[in-house]
Amino acid sequence: MILQFISRESSLILAVTPANMDLANSDALKLAKEVDPQGLRTIGVITKLDLMDEGTDARDVLENKLLPLRRGYIGVVNRSQKDIEGKKDIRAALGAERKFFLSHPAYRHMADRMGTPHLQKTLNQQLTNHIRESLPTLRSKLQSQLLSLEKEVEEYKNFRPDDPTRKTKALLQMVQQFGVDFEKRIEGSGDQVDTLELSGGARINRIFHERFPFELVKMEFDEKDLRREISYAIKNIHGVRTGLFTPDMAFEAIVKKQIVKLKEPSLKCVDLVVSELATVIKKCAEKLSSYPRLREETERIVTTYIREREGRTKDQILLLIDIEQSYINTNHEDFIGFANAQQRSTQLNKKRAIPNQVIRRGWLTINNISLMKGGSKEYWFVLTAESLSWYKDEEEKEKKYMLPLDNLKIRDVEKGFMSNKHVFAIFNTEQRNVYKDLRQIELACDSQEDVDSWKASFLRAGVYPEKDQAENEDGVQENTFSMDPQLERQVETIRNLVDSYVAIINKSIRDLMPKTIMHLMINNTKAFIHHELLAYLYSSADQTSLMEESADQAQRRDDMLRMYHALKEALNIIGDISTSTVSTPVPPPVDDTWLQSTSSHSPTPQRRPVSSVHPPGRPPAVRGPTPGPPLIPMPVGSAATFSAPPARPFF
């Protein structure tokens, strides 16, 4: 507990030792030496000088000749227990102390440097010295705090809470700032960039170019189901007749059915964007927290408008899909036509990126390695157009494995009960082991966003999500069905035509979706905030209720003004102190090796109840019980309180 106080650089240490105790083994001086090795803060105090044996004195110690300290020693004589019980007056005790030093032959020549009044004066002088030394740093700190408050306080100097002009100005400024913040979060800005996570426009961009394309691929048709549907369509169109030519109507029927499937991922994309816009609105409204009613109304009005635009945007997107469905343009320049469709191979050609092109790098955890083989471990993965490789670290020097992408697909994996990771798996469609004895590799990420991003990267490399096999009415999976050679050729032709035309539609929808959402929802919302939000606020409530401050804001303003005036007053006081005080120099160092040597040899010495301050040749003091030597840390701020001699039992 003592060390906790005396370790502070702003504390003065009074190392108090009774005169009838061995000074060389004083615990007080040893502790002081630990925290103040230079002796700049330690003042020795010798008590009970009046109880020393006759013929002995502490003159050499008080003159700092024997066992010296840098700031020396001060002797004091306090009231005895008898004096306390007799209710001896403090002034009388001070007078008796003064008389003792003046009348004692060993101390009369230094009586002016002894006693409680001199100790008080010394402490006050040290307080003055410390203040003068701390003034430059303190002044700079106060000036810095004052400058940081100047700008905000300027708004409050002539502040009148009920001034309608002030409320109007504040309302206009806050609505304008709300619009600027919303636009910055959507369009991006160089100031106040979030480096911890994606937000605002960056998240919407990810929805447009990663999440939405992935959703489109997820709804791609299953090969076996598609061929079965085509064959049924051809047979139903021919009816009882045996067709000799491939019917156009079968192609249109299948294409329209595939176009309808685009509605679900398109509407889901709008929902994701709306959710992100709602988050942006909440973050932008945080600056309005000083006025709770204004914040609440702003969020309500803008969110309501976004919901209204959401409906119009979804209607427009459904209209776009209906337009695509209304007319099948077989003259499109990218459409392969019947002649080319018949020449294409029966397998679906994957459009791969440029060979060996690196599509993505990053850390992933292989989640399904057994504990016997090392357990889950994190690796540095590199995905190219042809393979997936993983390394020990990002230096890519020690390759662990390279997995070709042929016949690979992706499937979702449920997150473990005790796991915080989000997992997806890669497997081989031909039922082969993917890695060692594993039929699939479970790859784990820290967030669902990372999983979606990796899935989008695998799509670019031609690795698609798993499709469920179709089941018949009895629940049995049908993997094959028989067709005659002529029907099989017709199915293959229409299959290639559908593949070509659906690719055209997907390309068009991927291009139009972001444009439609930006035009009908995001850009309209920005225009609404800039041009119409203020009018809606005025119509929803009166200005007085909107601009009613929160209790926290009023308290913050009062605290700021109070702090500002306190800082100015403190700087004025510092200016007066620096010109009206005189400091004393620090005493020169002394040889205090006696304290180091004694402390190193006896860290916990046993006290000897004999006087260690008697000069050589003098008899020791009479043995008797002596209390342990206290160490009194004196914080600089409390030095002036040492104005009266404490009672003897405390020393």
C-alpha positions as CSV (number, residue, x, y, z in Angstrom):
1,M,0.0,0.0,0.0
2,I,2.9,2.4,0.8
3,L,4.6,1.7,-2.5
4,Q,1.4,2.5,-4.3
5,F,1.6,6.1,-3.0
6,I,5.3,6.8,-2.9
7,S,5.9,5.6,-6.5
8,R,4.1,8.6,-7.9
9,E,6.5,11.2,-9.2
10,S,4.3,14.0,-7.7
11,S,4.7,12.8,-4.1
12,L,7.2,13.9,-1.5
13,I,8.4,11.1,0.8
14,L,8.8,11.8,4.5
15,A,11.1,9.0,5.8
16,V,10.3,9.2,9.5
17,T,12.6,7.4,11.9
18,P,12.6,7.6,15.8
19,A,15.9,8.9,17.2
20,N,16.2,5.9,19.5
21,M,16.3,3.5,16.6
22,D,19.0,2.2,14.3
23,L,18.9,4.7,11.4
24,A,21.0,2.5,9.1
25,N,18.3,-0.2,9.1
26,S,15.3,2.1,8.7
27,D,12.6,0.4,6.6
28,A,11.3,3.9,5.6
29,L,14.6,4.9,4.0
30,K,15.0,1.6,2.2
31,L,11.5,1.8,0.6
32,A,12.2,5.4,-0.3
33,K,15.4,4.4,-2.0
34,E,13.6,1.9,-4.2
35,V,11.3,4.4,-5.8
36,D,13.5,7.5,-5.5
37,P,17.1,6.4,-6.1
38,Q,18.3,9.9,-6.8
39,G,16.9,11.2,-3.5
40,L,15.1,14.1,-5.1
41,R,11.8,13.5,-3.3
42,T,13.0,12.0,0.0
43,I,13.2,14.1,3.2
44,G,14.4,12.5,6.4
45,V,12.5,13.2,9.6
46,I,14.0,12.3,13.0
47,T,11.5,12.2,15.9
48,K,11.7,11.6,19.7
49,L,14.9,13.7,20.0
50,D,13.8,14.5,23.6
51,L,13.8,10.8,24.6
52,M,17.4,10.1,23.7
53,D,19.7,8.9,26.5
54,E,21.4,11.5,28.5
55,G,24.8,12.3,26.9
56,T,23.7,11.2,23.4
57,D,22.4,13.3,20.5
58,A,21.7,13.2,16.8
59,R,23.7,16.2,15.8
60,D,25.8,14.5,13.2
61,V,22.8,13.0,11.5
62,L,20.8,16.3,11.5
63,E,23.8,18.1,10.1
64,N,23.8,15.4,7.3
65,K,27.3,14.3,8.1
66,L,26.5,10.8,9.3
67,L,24.3,8.6,7.0
68,P,23.6,11.6,4.7
69,L,20.6,12.1,2.4
70,R,20.4,14.5,-0.5
71,R,17.7,16.7,1.1
72,G,19.0,16.1,4.6
73,Y,17.1,15.5,7.9
74,I,14.7,17.7,9.9
75,G,14.3,17.0,13.6
76,V,10.9,17.4,15.3
77,V,9.6,17.0,18.9
78,N,6.0,16.0,19.1
79,R,3.5,15.8,22.0
80,S,3.9,12.8,24.3
81,Q,1.0,10.6,25.3
82,K,0.9,12.4,28.6
83,D,0.6,15.7,26.8
84,I,-2.2,14.4,24.6
85,E,-4.1,13.0,27.6
86,G,-3.6,16.3,29.4
87,K,-5.0,18.1,26.3
88,K,-1.9,20.2,25.8
89,D,-2.5,22.9,23.2
90,I,-0.9,22.6,19.8
91,R,0.5,26.1,20.1
92,A,2.0,25.2,23.5
93,A,3.5,22.1,21.9
94,L,5.1,24.1,19.2
95,G,6.5,26.5,21.8
96,A,7.9,23.6,23.8
97,E,9.5,22.2,20.6
98,R,11.1,25.5,19.8
99,K,12.3,25.9,23.4
100,F,13.9,22.4,23.3
101,F,15.9,23.1,20.2
102,L,17.1,26.6,21.4
103,S,18.1,25.2,24.8
104,H,19.8,22.0,23.7
105,P,23.6,22.5,23.4
106,A,23.8,20.1,20.4
107,Y,20.9,21.7,18.4
108,R,20.8,25.4,19.3
109,H,23.1,26.4,16.4
110,M,20.6,24.9,13.9
111,A,17.3,25.5,15.7
112,D,16.1,27.6,12.8
113,R,16.3,24.5,10.6
114,M,14.6,22.2,13.0
115,G,11.0,21.8,14.2
116,T,7.5,21.3,12.7
117,P,7.2,24.9,11.3
118,H,10.5,24.4,9.3
119,L,9.2,21.1,8.0
120,Q,6.0,22.8,6.9
121,K,8.0,25.5,5.2
122,T,10.2,23.0,3.4
123,L,7.2,21.1,2.2
124,N,5.5,24.2,0.9
125,Q,8.8,25.2,-0.9
126,Q,8.9,21.8,-2.6
127,L,5.3,22.3,-3.6
128,T,6.3,25.6,-5.2
129,N,9.2,24.0,-7.0
130,H,7.1,21.2,-8.4
131,I,4.5,23.6,-9.7
132,R,7.1,25.7,-11.4
133,E,8.6,22.6,-13.0
134,S,5.2,21.4,-14.2
135,L,4.0,24.7,-15.5
136,P,5.3,24.5,-19.1
137,T,3.8,21.0,-19.7
138,L,0.6,21.9,-17.9
139,R,0.2,25.2,-19.8
140,S,0.7,23.4,-23.2
141,K,-1.8,20.7,-22.2
142,L,-4.4,23.3,-21.1
143,Q,-3.9,25.4,-24.3
144,S,-4.3,22.3,-26.4
145,Q,-7.6,21.4,-24.7
146,L,-8.8,25.0,-25.0
147,L,-8.1,25.1,-28.7
148,S,-10.0,21.8,-29.2
149,L,-13.0,23.2,-27.5
150,E,-12.9,26.7,-29.2
151,K,-14.8,25.7,-32.3
152,E,-17.7,23.9,-30.5
153,V,-17.9,26.5,-27.8
154,E,-18.2,29.2,-30.4
155,E,-21.6,27.9,-31.3
156,Y,-22.8,27.9,-27.7
157,K,-21.4,31.3,-26.5
158,N,-24.6,33.1,-27.4
159,F,-26.8,30.0,-27.2
160,R,-30.5,30.4,-26.5
161,P,-32.4,27.1,-26.5
162,D,-35.7,28.6,-27.5
163,D,-34.4,30.9,-30.3
164,P,-36.5,29.9,-33.4
165,T,-33.8,31.3,-35.7
166,R,-31.2,29.0,-34.2
167,K,-33.6,26.0,-34.5
168,T,-34.3,26.8,-38.1
169,K,-30.6,27.1,-39.0
170,A,-29.7,23.9,-37.1
171,L,-32.5,22.0,-38.8
172,L,-31.4,23.1,-42.3
173,Q,-27.8,22.2,-41.5
174,M,-28.6,18.8,-40.2
175,V,-30.8,17.8,-43.1
176,Q,-28.2,19.0,-45.5
177,Q,-25.5,17.0,-43.7
178,F,-27.7,13.9,-43.6
179,G,-28.0,14.1,-47.4
180,V,-24.2,14.6,-47.8
181,D,-23.4,11.6,-45.5
182,F,-25.9,9.4,-47.4
183,E,-24.4,10.2,-50.7
184,K,-20.8,9.7,-49.5
185,R,-21.7,6.2,-48.1
186,I,-23.3,5.2,-51.4
187,E,-20.9,6.8,-53.8
188,G,-17.8,6.4,-51.7
189,S,-15.5,9.0,-50.2
190,G,-11.9,9.5,-49.2
191,D,-12.6,10.8,-45.7
192,Q,-13.7,8.7,-42.8
193,V,-13.1,5.4,-44.6
194,D,-14.2,2.3,-42.8
195,T,-11.2,-0.1,-42.7
196,L,-12.9,-2.8,-40.7
197,E,-15.7,-4.0,-43.0
198,L,-17.5,-3.2,-46.2
199,S,-20.4,-0.8,-45.9
200,G,-22.8,1.2,-48.0
201,G,-22.0,1.4,-51.6
202,A,-19.3,-1.3,-51.4
203,R,-21.8,-3.8,-50.0
204,I,-24.4,-2.9,-52.7
205,N,-21.7,-3.4,-55.4
206,R,-20.9,-6.8,-54.0
207,I,-24.6,-7.7,-54.2
208,F,-24.7,-6.6,-57.8
209,H,-21.6,-8.3,-59.1
210,E,-21.1,-11.3,-56.8
211,R,-24.3,-12.2,-54.9
212,F,-26.8,-11.7,-57.8
213,P,-24.7,-13.6,-60.4
214,F,-24.3,-16.5,-57.9
215,E,-28.1,-16.6,-57.4
216,L,-28.6,-16.8,-61.1
217,V,-26.2,-19.7,-61.4
218,K,-27.9,-21.5,-58.5
219,M,-31.2,-21.6,-60.4
220,E,-29.6,-22.9,-63.6
221,F,-31.4,-25.9,-65.0
222,D,-30.5,-29.5,-64.2
223,E,-29.2,-31.4,-67.3
224,K,-31.3,-34.5,-66.9
225,D,-34.5,-32.6,-66.0
226,L,-34.1,-30.3,-68.9
227,R,-33.6,-33.1,-71.4
228,R,-36.7,-34.9,-70.0
229,E,-38.8,-31.7,-70.3
230,I,-37.6,-31.2,-73.9
231,S,-38.5,-34.7,-74.9
232,Y,-42.0,-34.4,-73.3
233,A,-42.5,-31.1,-75.0
234,I,-41.5,-32.5,-78.4
235,K,-43.8,-35.5,-78.0
236,N,-46.7,-33.4,-76.8
237,I,-46.4,-31.0,-79.7
238,H,-46.4,-33.9,-82.2
239,G,-49.3,-35.6,-80.5
240,V,-50.3,-38.8,-82.3
241,R,-48.0,-38.1,-85.2
242,T,-44.4,-39.0,-85.5
243,G,-42.5,-35.8,-86.1
244,L,-39.8,-35.6,-88.8
245,F,-38.5,-32.1,-87.9
246,T,-37.5,-30.4,-84.6
247,P,-40.5,-28.2,-83.5
248,D,-39.9,-24.5,-82.8
249,M,-42.7,-24.4,-80.2
250,A,-40.8,-26.9,-77.9
251,F,-37.8,-24.5,-77.9
252,E,-40.0,-21.5,-77.0
253,A,-41.9,-23.4,-74.3
254,I,-38.7,-24.4,-72.6
255,V,-37.1,-21.0,-72.9
256,K,-40.1,-19.2,-71.4
257,K,-40.1,-21.6,-68.5
258,Q,-36.5,-20.8,-67.8
259,I,-37.0,-17.1,-68.1
260,V,-39.7,-17.2,-65.4
261,K,-37.2,-18.7,-63.0
262,L,-35.3,-15.4,-63.1
263,K,-37.9,-13.6,-61.1
264,E,-37.0,-15.1,-57.7
265,P,-33.2,-14.2,-57.7
266,S,-34.0,-10.8,-59.1
267,L,-36.5,-9.9,-56.4
268,K,-34.1,-11.3,-53.8
269,C,-31.4,-8.9,-55.1
270,V,-33.8,-6.0,-54.6
271,D,-34.5,-7.1,-51.0
272,L,-30.8,-7.3,-50.2
273,V,-30.3,-3.7,-51.5
274,V,-33.2,-2.4,-49.5
275,S,-31.8,-4.0,-46.4
276,E,-28.4,-2.3,-47.0
277,L,-30.1,1.1,-47.6
278,A,-31.9,0.8,-44.3
279,T,-28.6,0.2,-42.6
280,V,-27.1,3.2,-44.3
281,I,-30.0,5.4,-43.2
282,K,-29.6,4.3,-39.6
283,K,-25.8,5.1,-39.6
284,C,-26.3,8.5,-41.2
285,A,-29.0,9.4,-38.7
286,E,-26.6,8.8,-35.8
287,K,-25.5,12.4,-36.2
288,L,-29.0,13.5,-35.4
289,S,-29.0,11.9,-31.9
290,S,-28.9,15.3,-30.2
291,Y,-32.5,15.7,-31.3
292,P,-34.3,12.4,-30.8
293,R,-37.6,13.4,-32.4
294,L,-35.8,14.7,-35.5
295,R,-33.8,11.5,-35.9
296,E,-36.9,9.4,-35.5
297,E,-38.9,11.3,-38.1
298,T,-36.0,11.4,-40.5
299,E,-35.6,7.6,-40.3
300,R,-39.3,7.0,-40.7
301,I,-39.8,9.3,-43.7
302,V,-36.8,8.1,-45.6
303,T,-37.4,4.4,-44.9
304,T,-41.0,4.8,-45.9
305,Y,-39.9,6.4,-49.2
306,I,-37.4,3.5,-49.8
307,R,-40.2,1.0,-49.3
308,E,-42.3,2.8,-51.8
309,R,-39.5,2.8,-54.3
310,E,-39.0,-0.9,-53.6
311,G,-42.4,-1.7,-54.8
312,R,-41.9,0.3,-58.0
313,T,-38.5,-1.3,-58.6
314,K,-39.8,-4.8,-58.2
315,D,-42.7,-4.0,-60.6
316,Q,-40.2,-2.7,-63.2
317,I,-38.0,-5.8,-62.8
318,L,-40.9,-8.1,-63.2
319,L,-41.9,-6.1,-66.3
320,L,-38.4,-6.5,-67.8
321,I,-38.6,-10.3,-67.3
322,D,-42.1,-10.3,-68.8
323,I,-40.8,-8.4,-71.8
324,E,-38.1,-10.9,-72.3
325,Q,-40.7,-13.7,-72.1
326,S,-43.1,-12.0,-74.5
327,Y,-40.9,-12.3,-77.6
328,I,-38.2,-14.9,-78.3
329,N,-35.7,-13.1,-80.6
330,T,-34.1,-15.9,-82.6
331,N,-32.4,-13.3,-84.8
332,H,-30.2,-12.1,-81.9
333,E,-26.6,-11.8,-83.1
334,D,-25.3,-14.0,-80.2
335,F,-27.9,-16.7,-80.8
336,I,-26.3,-19.8,-82.4
337,G,-29.3,-20.8,-84.6
338,F,-30.5,-24.3,-85.6
339,A,-27.6,-25.1,-87.9
340,N,-24.9,-24.5,-85.3
341,A,-27.0,-26.1,-82.6
342,Q,-26.9,-29.4,-84.4
343,Q,-23.1,-29.3,-84.7
344,R,-22.4,-28.7,-81.0
345,S,-21.3,-31.5,-78.8
346,T,-23.7,-33.2,-76.4
347,Q,-21.8,-32.0,-73.3
348,L,-22.3,-28.6,-71.8
349,N,-19.1,-26.5,-72.6
350,K,-17.9,-24.6,-69.6
351,K,-16.7,-21.1,-70.4
352,R,-13.5,-20.9,-68.5
353,A,-11.4,-17.9,-67.9
354,I,-7.9,-17.5,-69.4
355,P,-5.9,-20.6,-68.5
356,N,-3.6,-20.2,-65.4
357,Q,-5.2,-16.8,-64.6
358,V,-5.4,-16.3,-60.8
359,I,-9.0,-15.6,-59.9
360,R,-8.6,-15.3,-56.1
361,R,-6.2,-15.7,-53.2
362,G,-7.0,-15.9,-49.5
363,W,-7.0,-17.8,-46.2
364,L,-9.4,-20.7,-45.8
365,T,-9.7,-23.5,-43.2
366,I,-10.0,-27.1,-44.2
367,N,-12.7,-28.1,-41.7
368,N,-13.1,-31.8,-42.0
369,I,-9.7,-33.3,-41.3
370,S,-9.8,-35.7,-38.4
371,L,-8.0,-35.0,-35.1
372,M,-5.9,-38.0,-35.7
373,K,-4.5,-36.3,-38.8
374,G,-3.9,-32.9,-37.3
375,G,-7.5,-31.5,-37.2
376,S,-8.8,-28.4,-38.9
377,K,-6.0,-26.2,-40.2
378,E,-5.8,-22.9,-42.0
379,Y,-4.0,-22.6,-45.4
380,W,-3.4,-20.0,-48.0
381,F,-5.6,-20.9,-51.1
382,V,-5.0,-19.8,-54.7
383,L,-7.8,-20.3,-57.2
384,T,-7.0,-20.3,-60.9
385,A,-9.1,-21.0,-64.0
386,E,-7.8,-24.6,-63.9
387,S,-7.0,-25.6,-60.3
388,L,-7.3,-24.9,-56.6
389,S,-4.0,-25.0,-54.7
390,W,-3.2,-24.4,-51.1
391,Y,0.0,-23.4,-49.4
392,K,1.4,-23.2,-45.9
393,D,1.4,-19.4,-45.9
394,E,0.9,-16.4,-48.2
395,E,4.5,-16.6,-49.5
396,E,3.4,-19.5,-51.7
397,K,6.7,-21.4,-51.4
398,E,5.5,-24.6,-49.7
399,K,2.6,-26.0,-51.8
400,K,0.5,-28.6,-49.9
401,Y,-1.7,-29.8,-52.7
402,M,-3.1,-28.8,-56.1
403,L,-6.7,-29.9,-57.1
404,P,-7.8,-29.8,-60.7
405,L,-11.3,-28.2,-61.2
406,D,-12.6,-30.8,-63.6
407,N,-15.9,-32.4,-62.5
408,L,-16.0,-30.3,-59.3
409,K,-19.1,-28.8,-57.8
410,I,-20.0,-26.7,-54.7
411,R,-22.5,-27.6,-52.0
412,D,-23.6,-25.8,-48.8
413,V,-22.7,-27.3,-45.4
414,E,-24.5,-26.5,-42.2
415,K,-22.5,-24.6,-39.5
416,G,-21.4,-26.8,-36.6
417,F,-23.2,-26.4,-33.2
418,M,-20.1,-25.0,-31.4
419,S,-18.4,-23.4,-34.4
420,N,-18.4,-19.8,-35.4
421,K,-17.2,-20.6,-38.9
422,H,-19.3,-20.5,-42.1
423,V,-18.7,-23.6,-44.3
424,F,-19.1,-24.7,-47.9
425,A,-17.8,-27.9,-49.6
426,I,-16.2,-29.0,-52.8
427,F,-16.9,-32.5,-54.2
428,N,-16.3,-34.5,-57.3
429,T,-19.4,-35.4,-59.4
430,E,-17.9,-38.7,-60.3
431,Q,-17.8,-39.9,-56.7
432,R,-14.0,-39.8,-56.5
433,N,-12.0,-38.7,-53.5
434,V,-11.1,-35.0,-53.7
435,Y,-8.2,-34.9,-51.3
436,K,-6.5,-38.0,-49.8
437,D,-9.4,-40.1,-48.4
438,L,-11.9,-37.3,-48.4
439,R,-14.9,-37.4,-50.8
440,Q,-15.4,-33.7,-50.2
441,I,-13.3,-30.8,-48.8
442,E,-15.2,-28.5,-46.3
443,L,-13.8,-25.0,-46.5
444,A,-14.6,-22.6,-43.6
445,C,-14.6,-18.8,-43.6
446,D,-15.2,-16.3,-40.8
447,S,-18.4,-14.8,-42.2
448,Q,-21.2,-15.6,-44.7
449,E,-20.0,-12.7,-46.9
450,D,-16.6,-14.4,-47.3
451,V,-18.4,-17.6,-48.3
452,D,-20.5,-15.9,-50.9
453,S,-17.5,-14.1,-52.3
454,W,-15.6,-17.4,-52.6
455,K,-18.6,-19.0,-54.3
456,A,-18.7,-16.2,-56.8
457,S,-15.0,-16.7,-57.5
458,F,-15.6,-20.5,-58.1
459,L,-18.3,-19.6,-60.5
460,R,-15.8,-17.6,-62.6
461,A,-13.6,-20.6,-62.6
462,G,-16.5,-22.8,-63.9
463,V,-17.3,-24.6,-60.6
464,Y,-21.1,-24.5,-60.1
465,P,-23.4,-25.3,-57.2
466,E,-24.8,-28.8,-56.8
467,K,-28.2,-29.6,-58.3
468,D,-30.6,-32.1,-56.7
469,Q,-31.5,-35.1,-58.9
470,A,-35.1,-35.2,-60.0
471,E,-37.4,-37.7,-58.4
472,N,-40.4,-39.5,-59.9
473,E,-43.8,-39.7,-58.4
474,D,-42.7,-42.7,-56.2
475,G,-39.8,-40.7,-54.8
476,V,-37.2,-42.8,-56.7
477,Q,-34.5,-40.9,-58.5
478,E,-34.5,-41.3,-62.2
479,N,-31.1,-41.0,-63.7
480,T,-31.8,-42.3,-67.2
481,F,-34.7,-42.6,-69.6
482,S,-34.8,-44.2,-73.0
483,M,-35.2,-42.2,-76.2
484,D,-35.1,-43.2,-79.8
485,P,-32.2,-41.9,-81.9
486,Q,-34.2,-39.3,-83.8
487,L,-35.8,-37.9,-80.7
488,E,-32.5,-37.8,-79.0
489,R,-31.1,-35.7,-81.9
490,Q,-34.0,-33.3,-81.6
491,V,-33.6,-33.0,-77.8
492,E,-29.9,-32.3,-78.2
493,T,-30.6,-29.6,-80.8
494,I,-33.2,-27.8,-78.6
495,R,-31.0,-28.3,-75.6
496,N,-28.2,-26.3,-77.3
497,L,-30.6,-23.7,-78.5
498,V,-32.0,-23.2,-75.0
499,D,-28.5,-23.0,-73.5
500,S,-27.5,-20.3,-76.0
501,Y,-30.7,-18.2,-75.6
502,V,-30.8,-18.4,-71.8
503,A,-27.2,-17.2,-71.7
504,I,-28.2,-14.2,-73.7
505,I,-31.1,-13.5,-71.3
506,N,-28.9,-13.9,-68.2
507,K,-26.3,-11.5,-69.6
508,S,-29.1,-8.9,-70.3
509,I,-30.6,-9.3,-66.8
510,R,-27.2,-9.1,-65.1
511,D,-26.7,-5.8,-66.9
512,L,-30.1,-4.3,-66.4
513,M,-30.7,-5.2,-62.7
514,P,-28.1,-2.9,-61.2
515,K,-29.1,-0.1,-63.6
516,T,-32.8,-0.5,-62.7
517,I,-32.1,-0.5,-58.9
518,M,-29.8,2.4,-59.1
519,H,-32.2,4.5,-61.2
520,L,-35.5,3.7,-59.5
521,M,-34.4,3.3,-55.9
522,I,-31.0,4.7,-55.0
523,N,-30.7,7.8,-57.2
524,N,-34.4,8.6,-56.5
525,T,-33.7,8.3,-52.7
526,K,-30.8,10.7,-53.0
527,A,-32.9,13.2,-54.8
528,F,-35.7,12.8,-52.3
529,I,-33.3,13.5,-49.4
530,H,-31.8,16.6,-51.0
531,H,-35.1,18.2,-52.3
532,E,-38.1,16.9,-50.4
533,L,-37.1,15.6,-47.0
534,L,-37.2,19.0,-45.4
535,A,-40.7,19.6,-46.6
536,Y,-41.9,16.2,-45.2
537,L,-40.3,17.0,-41.9
538,Y,-42.1,20.3,-41.6
539,S,-45.4,18.7,-42.5
540,S,-44.9,15.8,-40.0
541,A,-44.4,17.9,-36.9
542,D,-43.7,21.5,-35.8
543,Q,-40.2,22.8,-35.6
544,T,-40.2,23.2,-31.8
545,S,-40.9,19.5,-31.2
546,L,-38.5,18.4,-33.9
547,M,-35.6,20.5,-32.5
548,E,-36.2,19.6,-28.8
549,E,-32.8,18.7,-27.4
550,S,-32.1,15.5,-25.6
551,A,-31.1,15.7,-21.9
552,D,-27.7,14.2,-22.8
553,Q,-27.1,17.0,-25.3
554,A,-28.0,19.7,-22.9
555,Q,-25.8,18.2,-20.2
556,R,-23.0,17.9,-22.7
557,R,-23.3,21.6,-23.7
558,D,-23.3,22.7,-20.1
559,D,-20.2,20.5,-19.3
560,M,-18.4,21.9,-22.3
561,L,-19.0,25.5,-21.4
562,R,-18.0,24.8,-17.8
563,M,-14.8,23.1,-19.0
564,Y,-14.0,26.0,-21.3
565,H,-14.3,28.6,-18.6
566,A,-12.3,26.4,-16.2
567,L,-9.5,26.1,-18.7
568,K,-9.3,29.8,-19.2
569,E,-9.3,30.5,-15.5
570,A,-6.6,27.9,-15.0
571,L,-4.4,29.5,-17.7
572,N,-4.8,32.9,-16.0
573,I,-3.8,31.4,-12.6
574,I,-0.7,29.7,-14.2
575,G,0.3,33.1,-15.6
576,D,0.2,34.6,-12.1
577,I,2.1,31.8,-10.5
578,S,4.9,31.8,-13.0
579,T,5.6,35.5,-12.3
580,S,5.1,35.7,-8.5
581,T,7.0,32.6,-7.1
582,V,10.6,31.9,-6.4
583,S,12.0,28.4,-6.5
584,T,15.0,26.9,-4.7
585,P,17.6,24.8,-6.4
586,V,17.8,21.1,-5.9
587,P,20.6,20.1,-3.4
588,P,23.6,18.5,-4.8
589,P,23.9,14.6,-4.7
590,V,25.5,13.1,-1.6
591,D,27.2,9.8,-0.9
592,D,24.3,7.5,0.1
593,T,26.1,4.2,-0.6
594,W,25.5,3.4,3.1
595,L,21.8,3.0,2.3
596,Q,22.5,0.8,-0.7
597,S,25.0,-1.4,1.1
598,T,22.8,-1.9,4.1
599,S,19.7,-2.6,2.0
600,S,21.6,-5.2,-0.1
601,H,22.9,-7.1,2.9
602,S,19.7,-7.0,5.0
603,P,16.6,-6.7,3.0
604,T,14.4,-7.3,6.1
605,P,16.6,-6.3,9.0
606,Q,15.7,-6.8,12.6
607,R,15.5,-3.5,14.5
608,R,17.7,-2.9,17.4
609,P,16.1,-0.9,20.2
610,V,19.3,1.2,20.8
611,S,20.2,4.5,19.4
612,S,22.2,4.4,16.2
613,V,22.7,8.2,16.1
614,H,25.0,8.5,19.1
615,P,28.5,9.5,18.3
616,P,31.3,7.0,18.8
617,G,32.3,6.6,22.4
618,R,28.9,7.5,23.8
619,P,26.8,5.0,25.7
620,P,23.8,3.5,23.9
621,A,20.3,4.5,24.8
622,V,18.3,2.7,27.4
623,R,16.5,-0.3,25.9
624,G,12.8,-0.1,25.6
625,P,9.9,-0.8,23.2
626,T,10.0,1.3,20.1
627,P,7.3,1.4,17.4
628,G,8.0,0.5,13.8
629,P,9.3,3.5,11.7
630,P,6.5,4.7,9.5
631,L,6.9,6.1,6.0
632,I,4.6,9.0,5.2
633,P,4.2,9.8,1.5
634,M,3.2,13.4,1.1
635,P,1.4,14.2,-2.2
636,V,2.5,17.6,-3.4
637,G,-1.0,18.9,-3.4
638,S,-1.4,18.2,0.3
639,A,1.9,19.6,1.5
640,A,0.4,22.7,2.9
641,T,-1.8,20.6,5.3
642,F,1.2,19.7,7.3
643,S,0.8,22.8,9.5
644,A,0.5,21.2,13.0
645,P,2.6,18.6,14.7
646,P,1.0,15.2,14.7
647,A,0.5,13.3,17.9
648,R,3.4,11.2,19.1
649,P,1.7,7.7,18.8
650,F,1.5,8.2,15.0
651,F,5.3,8.3,14.8
